[in-house]
């Protein structure tokens, strides 16, 4: 059974013009699996008039909402892996012909303890050789350019699905210590998949990367629009090319063990407006309901 918490239901109004004849309203329901670092929050707003745009501002980021077929608007906001616990206020703004309607809701991000693993590996695995530094910098510049240029509209219209039928076996957010050195937290989910298993697109979007990179090996990155990206890494084969458009369930490659990895798991990383989000959280709030 899918279990979600409804964080708040609110109705507040502030019309941004002095001559408004009647008060308009915006009611927003906020739902999430939990309010902790790495979680995805779904804002669903009902506006009494027809807005030209709806935006949510939270954690210093402004997120554009997209319209739903029933007239409501939805925005997706990620709680980054390193977001500090504490009280926050989300501001929802709806642009109407009569002015801008504002509504807000407070909530608290609670702390989450992530596991730590300590491993002893080859020194070359921890610190890449100097001969690879220029390539690594090129890869970083390429990724920075990609993540700064998301489509300005939603590119998906179905429920999110797992790219493989296998369970995730590496916890999102795990802190690693290699040879006594602390590394960046694990910002994705690894799936215990056999070598060669087909990997499917979690949802629709545009292929913005389909190439080999130093750390991720053969990788496919999908722009889902509005700042949401899926990265599917360590593939043995890539079956799409940059610029392709894909739908949920399209095969984009095969599970492999390429790049800086100790085995053949599939690595799926999800970012939302730069926030690193557990992909399993997205499946919980945006995925297909489990069969009964």
C-alpha positions as CSV (number, residue, x, y, z in Angstrom):
1,X,0.0,0.0,0.0
2,X,1.3,3.5,-0.9
3,X,1.5,5.7,2.2
4,X,1.7,9.4,1.9
5,X,1.3,12.2,4.3
6,X,-0.7,15.3,3.6
7,X,1.3,18.1,4.9
8,X,-1.2,20.9,4.7
9,X,-4.4,22.1,3.0
10,X,-4.6,25.9,2.9
11,X,-6.6,28.8,1.5
12,X,-5.2,32.2,1.7
13,X,-5.5,35.3,-0.5
14,X,-3.5,38.5,-1.1
15,X,-4.5,40.2,-4.3
16,X,-1.6,42.3,-5.6
17,X,-3.8,45.2,-6.9
18,X,-5.7,47.7,-4.9
19,X,-8.8,47.8,-7.1
20,X,-9.7,44.1,-7.1
21,X,-13.5,43.8,-7.1
22,X,-13.6,40.3,-5.5
23,X,-11.2,38.2,-3.6
24,X,-9.9,35.2,-5.5
25,X,-8.6,32.1,-3.7
26,X,-5.9,29.5,-4.1
27,X,-6.2,26.3,-2.1
28,X,-3.1,24.1,-2.0
29,X,-2.6,20.6,-0.7
30,X,0.9,19.5,0.0
31,X,1.8,15.8,0.0
32,X,5.0,13.8,0.5
33,X,6.3,10.4,1.6
34,X,8.0,12.3,4.4
35,X,9.4,15.7,5.1
36,X,13.1,14.8,5.3
37,X,16.2,15.4,3.1
38,X,16.0,13.6,-0.2
39,X,12.2,13.6,-0.4
40,X,10.0,14.9,-3.2
41,X,7.1,17.2,-2.2
42,X,4.0,17.6,-4.4
43,X,2.1,20.9,-4.3
44,X,-1.4,20.7,-5.9
45,X,-3.3,24.0,-6.2
46,X,-6.9,24.9,-7.0
47,X,-7.3,28.5,-8.1
48,X,-10.8,30.1,-8.1
49,X,-10.0,31.9,-11.4
50,X,-7.9,30.9,-14.4
51,X,-4.3,31.8,-13.8
52,X,-1.7,32.3,-16.5
53,X,1.0,30.8,-14.3
54,X,1.4,29.3,-10.8
55,X,4.8,29.2,-9.0
56,X,6.0,27.8,-5.7
57,X,9.0,29.3,-3.9
58,X,10.7,27.2,-1.2
59,X,14.3,26.6,-0.1
60,X,15.3,29.7,-2.1
61,X,14.2,28.1,-5.3
62,X,11.3,29.2,-7.5
63,X,9.5,26.2,-9.2
64,X,7.0,26.6,-12.1
65,X,3.8,24.6,-11.8
66,X,2.2,22.7,-14.7
67,X,-1.6,22.5,-15.4
68,X,-3.5,19.3,-14.8
69,X,-6.4,18.1,-17.1
70,X,-8.9,18.9,-14.3
71,X,-7.8,22.5,-14.0
72,X,-5.6,22.2,-11.0
73,X,-1.9,23.1,-11.0
74,X,1.0,21.0,-9.7
75,X,4.5,21.8,-8.7
76,X,7.3,19.4,-7.7
77,X,9.8,20.5,-5.1
78,X,12.7,18.4,-3.9
79,X,14.2,18.5,-0.4
80,X,17.9,18.3,-1.2
81,X,20.1,15.6,0.4
82,X,21.9,18.3,2.4
83,X,18.9,20.5,3.3
84,X,19.1,21.5,7.0
85,X,16.3,20.4,9.3
86,X,14.1,23.2,10.6
87,X,11.0,25.3,9.9
88,X,10.3,26.6,6.4
89,X,7.5,28.4,4.6
90,X,6.3,27.6,1.1
91,X,4.9,30.5,-1.0
92,X,2.4,29.8,-3.7
93,X,1.7,32.5,-6.3
94,X,-1.0,32.5,-9.0
95,X,-1.0,35.2,-11.7
96,X,-4.5,36.3,-12.5
97,X,-5.9,39.1,-14.7
98,X,-6.8,40.9,-11.4
99,X,-3.4,40.5,-9.9
100,X,-1.3,37.9,-8.1
101,X,-2.8,35.6,-5.5
102,X,-0.4,34.6,-2.7
103,X,-0.8,31.7,-0.3
104,X,1.7,30.2,2.1
105,X,2.1,27.3,4.4
106,X,4.7,26.5,7.1
107,X,6.1,23.1,7.7
108,X,9.1,21.5,9.3
109,X,11.9,19.5,7.6
110,X,12.9,16.8,10.1
111,X,16.4,15.3,10.4
112,X,17.3,12.0,8.8
113,X,20.2,9.7,9.7
114,X,21.9,8.2,6.6
115,X,24.0,5.0,6.8
116,X,27.8,5.1,6.6
117,X,29.9,2.5,4.9
118,X,33.6,2.0,5.2
119,X,35.5,0.3,2.4
120,X,39.1,-0.4,1.5
121,X,39.7,-0.3,-2.2
122,X,42.4,0.4,-4.7
123,X,43.9,3.9,-4.3
124,X,43.3,4.5,-8.1
125,X,39.5,4.0,-7.4
126,X,39.5,6.7,-4.8
127,X,41.7,9.3,-6.5
128,X,41.7,9.3,-10.3
129,X,45.1,9.5,-12.0
130,X,46.4,13.0,-13.0
131,X,46.1,12.0,-16.6
132,X,42.3,11.9,-16.3
133,X,41.8,15.3,-14.7
134,X,41.2,17.2,-17.9
135,X,38.6,14.7,-19.0
136,X,36.9,14.9,-15.6
137,X,36.7,18.7,-15.9
138,X,35.3,18.5,-19.4
139,X,32.6,16.1,-18.1
140,X,31.8,18.5,-15.2
141,X,31.4,21.4,-17.6
142,X,29.2,19.3,-19.9
143,X,26.9,18.3,-17.0
144,X,26.7,21.8,-15.7
145,X,25.6,23.0,-19.1
146,X,22.9,20.3,-19.4
147,X,21.4,20.9,-15.9
148,X,21.2,24.6,-16.5
149,X,19.0,24.3,-19.7
150,X,15.9,22.3,-18.8
151,X,12.8,22.6,-21.0
152,X,10.3,25.3,-19.8
153,X,7.4,22.9,-19.8
154,X,6.6,19.4,-18.6
155,X,7.7,16.6,-21.0
156,X,6.0,13.7,-19.3
157,X,2.3,12.8,-18.8
158,X,2.3,9.4,-17.3
159,X,3.0,7.9,-13.9
160,X,6.7,7.4,-13.1
161,X,7.9,3.8,-13.2
162,X,11.0,2.0,-12.1
163,X,13.6,1.6,-14.9
164,X,14.1,-2.1,-14.0
165,X,11.9,-4.6,-12.2
166,X,14.6,-5.3,-9.5
167,X,14.6,-3.8,-6.0
168,X,16.9,-1.0,-5.0
169,X,19.8,-2.4,-2.9
170,X,21.9,0.7,-2.1
171,X,20.3,3.3,0.1
172,X,20.0,6.9,-1.1
173,X,22.1,9.2,0.9
174,X,24.6,6.6,2.1
175,X,27.9,8.2,3.3
176,X,31.0,6.4,2.1
177,X,34.5,6.3,3.6
178,X,37.1,4.9,1.1
179,X,40.5,4.2,2.5
180,X,39.8,6.6,5.4
181,X,38.6,9.4,3.1
182,X,35.1,10.8,3.2
183,X,33.4,10.9,-0.2
184,X,30.3,12.7,-1.5
185,X,27.0,11.1,-0.3
186,X,25.3,8.6,-2.6
187,X,22.9,10.8,-4.5
188,X,20.9,8.1,-6.2
189,X,19.5,4.6,-5.9
190,X,21.2,1.4,-7.1
191,X,19.2,-1.5,-8.3
192,X,20.3,-5.1,-8.0
193,X,20.0,-5.9,-11.7
194,X,21.7,-8.6,-13.8
195,X,24.2,-7.6,-16.5
196,X,22.4,-6.9,-19.8
197,X,18.9,-6.3,-18.4
198,X,17.0,-3.7,-20.4
199,X,16.7,-0.3,-18.7
200,X,13.6,1.7,-19.3
201,X,12.9,5.5,-19.2
202,X,11.3,6.3,-15.9
203,X,9.1,8.8,-17.7
204,X,8.9,10.9,-20.9
205,X,11.4,13.5,-21.8
206,X,14.3,14.5,-24.1
207,X,17.7,12.7,-24.1
208,X,20.2,15.4,-23.3
209,X,23.2,13.0,-22.7
210,X,23.9,9.6,-24.2
211,X,27.6,9.1,-24.0
212,X,30.5,7.8,-21.8
213,X,31.7,9.9,-18.9
214,X,34.6,9.1,-16.6
215,X,32.7,8.5,-13.3
216,X,29.3,7.3,-14.6
217,X,30.6,5.2,-17.6
218,X,27.9,4.9,-20.3
219,X,25.2,7.2,-19.1
220,X,21.8,8.5,-20.3
221,X,20.3,11.7,-18.9
222,X,16.7,12.5,-19.6
223,X,15.3,16.0,-19.2
224,X,11.7,15.7,-18.0
225,X,11.2,19.4,-18.2
226,X,10.8,22.1,-15.6
227,X,14.1,21.3,-14.0
228,X,13.7,17.6,-13.4
229,X,16.3,15.2,-14.7
230,X,16.9,11.4,-14.6
231,X,20.4,10.0,-14.8
232,X,20.8,6.3,-15.6
233,X,24.4,5.3,-15.3
234,X,27.0,2.5,-15.7
235,X,25.2,1.0,-18.7
236,X,26.8,-1.7,-20.8
237,X,25.0,-0.3,-23.9
238,X,23.2,2.9,-24.9
239,X,20.2,2.5,-27.2
240,X,19.3,6.2,-27.7
241,X,21.1,9.3,-28.9
242,X,21.2,12.8,-27.8
243,X,18.1,14.8,-29.0
244,X,15.8,11.8,-29.0
245,X,12.4,12.0,-27.3
246,X,11.3,9.1,-25.2
247,X,8.2,7.9,-23.4
248,X,7.8,6.2,-20.1
249,X,8.9,2.6,-20.6
250,X,11.0,3.1,-23.7
251,X,14.3,1.1,-23.5
252,X,17.3,3.4,-23.3
253,X,20.1,0.8,-22.8
254,X,21.3,-2.2,-20.9
255,X,22.5,-2.7,-17.3
256,X,26.3,-2.8,-17.2
257,X,29.3,-2.1,-15.0
258,X,31.0,0.8,-16.8
259,X,32.6,3.8,-15.1
260,X,33.7,4.1,-11.5
261,X,31.7,1.2,-10.0
262,X,32.6,-2.0,-8.2
263,X,29.7,-4.1,-9.7
264,X,27.0,-4.1,-12.4
265,X,24.1,-2.3,-10.6
266,X,21.9,0.3,-12.3
267,X,22.3,3.7,-10.8
268,X,19.3,6.0,-11.1
269,X,19.8,9.6,-9.9
270,X,17.0,12.2,-9.9
271,X,17.4,15.9,-9.5
272,X,14.6,18.5,-9.3
273,X,15.7,22.1,-9.7
274,X,19.1,21.1,-8.5
275,X,17.8,19.3,-5.4
276,X,19.1,15.7,-5.1
277,X,16.0,13.5,-4.6
278,X,15.7,9.8,-3.8
279,X,14.1,8.3,-7.0
280,X,12.2,5.8,-4.8
281,X,10.5,8.9,-3.2
282,X,9.3,10.0,-6.7
283,X,7.9,6.5,-7.3
284,X,6.0,6.7,-4.0
285,X,4.3,10.1,-4.8
286,X,4.2,10.0,-8.6
287,X,4.4,6.3,-9.5
288,X,1.8,3.8,-10.6
289,X,-0.4,2.5,-7.8
290,X,0.6,-1.1,-6.9
291,X,-1.6,-3.8,-8.2
292,X,-4.3,-5.1,-5.8
